Amino acid sequence: MLVDFKRPSSNIKYLSSLSSESWLEQALSNPIEILIDHAHCERKAAGVAIQLMFRYPSEPDLAEVLSPIAREELEHFEKILVLLKDLGHSLKALKPPPYGAELAKCVRKEEPYRMLDSFLIAGLIEARSHERLSLLALNSEHKSFKLLYVSLLESEARHFGIYWKLAQTKFSKNETNKRLEELSNIESEILSQTFALPRIHS
């Protein structure tokens, strides 16, 4: 049990649940494994942005919005690799949690719903990352980790805002909010399932 468990002063309203103290305790007890998993998350996030650019090459202004996200995610990836090296570690394969694969199953196959779901799920993942990095930044006692997490918070928040803005500019507000609520509930349910290993999205 964490004695001085701190949460951010403001919550992300789009998430249906808050991360548990048990998740944070496990994450803080396994900082290198969390750091390695975080690197994989940043790499995957860059891939999502690039994949959407390839999937919708004719969508007006989409590449101009997503290309900077992909570039910034890769910069975060490289930043984590440097810290890992400084700490005497390197990137390695880890067993992934079911989080990403289960969310991907929720993307409808028919357009334009496929686009809407893709934007909203990308946004939800960024939102959850922001919430969990905030917890790590507030509660980590390791200066290098704390500085890293603090440095990434602004961009994580901006990224989930960009994905939701994309959804809201291309679909009605009612349709977007209704689907967002559905997906947010599913996202919370996925995280409630037991996954024993320390991961950013376990």
N, C-alpha and C positions, 0 to 999 in steps of 0.2 A: 504494500500500500504506500503510495506516494504521500509524504507528509505535507508538502507545500505545492500541491497540484494547481497550476495556473492555467486559466483559459483566456483567450483574447477578449477584450472588452466588448467587441461587437461580433455577432454571429452572422454567417452567410445565410441569408433567408431562403435561398434556393435549395438548401440541403434539408432533407426530412429528419435527419438525426445528427447528433454530435458524436464524435469519436469517444470511445470509452477510456477510462483511466487505465484499464488493463492493457489496451493497445499501446498507450503511451509508455507504460512501465516496461513492456516488452521491447519497444523501440529503443528506449533509453538504455536498456540493458544490453543491446546488441548494435552499437553505433556503427561499426564497420559494415555489417551486413545490411543495415538500413541505408547506408551511404551507397553501397554497391547497387542495391535495388533502385535507389533514387536515380542513379546514373542510367539504368535501364529505362526507367520511366521517362526521363528527359529525351532519350534516344527515340523511344516509341512515340512520344508527343510530336517530335519533329516529323516522324514518318506519317502520322495522321494528317498533319497539315499538307504535306507533299502529296499524299494519296488523294486528298480532296481536290487539290489543284489539278491532278491528272484526271480525276473522275469528272470534273465539271470545267473543262478548258474554255468553254464559251460563256460561262457565267460572268456577267459584267462585274468588274472590280474585285472579283474573288481572289485572283492571284496576287493582286496588289496588297490585299489584307493578310493573306495566309503566308506569303513568302517571308515577311519579317518575323512571323511567329516561328516558322521552321528554323530560320537562322538563329533566333534567340534561344530556342530550345537546344540547339546544337552547341551554342556557346555555354549554356548551363552544363551540358554533358561534359564538355571539355574542362570546365571549371572544377567539376567533381573529380574528374580523372587526375587533375593536378593535385588536389587535396589528398586523394587516395595514395598517390605516389609519395607525397610528402610524409604520409603516415606509415609508409612502408608496405602498402598494399597495391593491388591492381584489380582491374575489372575481371570478373569471372562469371560464368553462367550460374544462375540461381533458378530454383524451381519457382515458377510464377504462381501467384494466387489466382483463383478463378475469376477475380474481379473483372478484368478487361474482356475476357472471353464471354462471360455471362452477359455483360452489358452489350457486347457486339451482337448477341443473339436477339436483342430487342429491336435492332434496326430493321424497319420494314423494307421489303424488297422493291415495292413499287414506288416510282417517282410521282409526285415530288416529296412523298413522305419519307423516302430514304434520305433525302437531303436534310429535311427537318430533324429527323432522329439523329443523323450523324453530327449535326451542329450541336444539338442539345446534349448528347452524350459526351462529346468532346468538352463542352462547357462544364458538365457535371464533374468530370474527371479532374479538370483544372480547379474547380471549386473545392473538391475534396482534398486535392494536393495542397491548396492554399491553407485550408483549415488545419491539416496535419503538420505542415511545415511551421505554421504559427505556434502550434503546441510544442514542437521541438525547439523552436527559437526561444520560447518563454521558459522552457523547463530543462534544457540541456545545460550541464555544468561544464562542458568542454568548450573552450573559447573558440576553437577553429570551427566546430560544428555550428555553434550559435551564430557566428559571423556569416557563415555560408547561408544558413536558413533565413536569416534576416535580409541578406542581400537579394534573395530570390522572391520574397513575398510580393513586392510591388508588381513584378512581371507576371507572376501566377494570377494575381487578382485581375490584371489587365487582360490576360488571355481568356479567362472565362467570361469576362465582360464582352470581349470581341465576338466570341462564338454565339453568345446569346443575342447580341445586337444583330449579327448576321441572320439569325433565325427570325427575329422580330421585324427585320426590314423586308423579308421575303415571304413571310406568312402572317396571317392575322394575329393580333394580340391574344384573342381568346383561344385560338387553336394552339398557339405556342405555349401559353400558360397551362392549358389543360394537359398537353402532352408532357410538358416539363414536370408537372406534378406527378403524373404516372411514372415517368422514368426515375424521378427522385425517390419515390417510394420503393421502386425496384432496386435502385442503387443501395439504399439503406438495408434492404432485405439481404442483398448479396453480402454486405459487410457483416451482417449478423451471423452468417454461417461460419462455422469453426474452420480456421486455417491456422495451424499451430506455429508456422514459421514467421519471423519478424519481417514484415514488408511494409512499404508505404501504404499499400491498399489491401492489407490483410484484415 
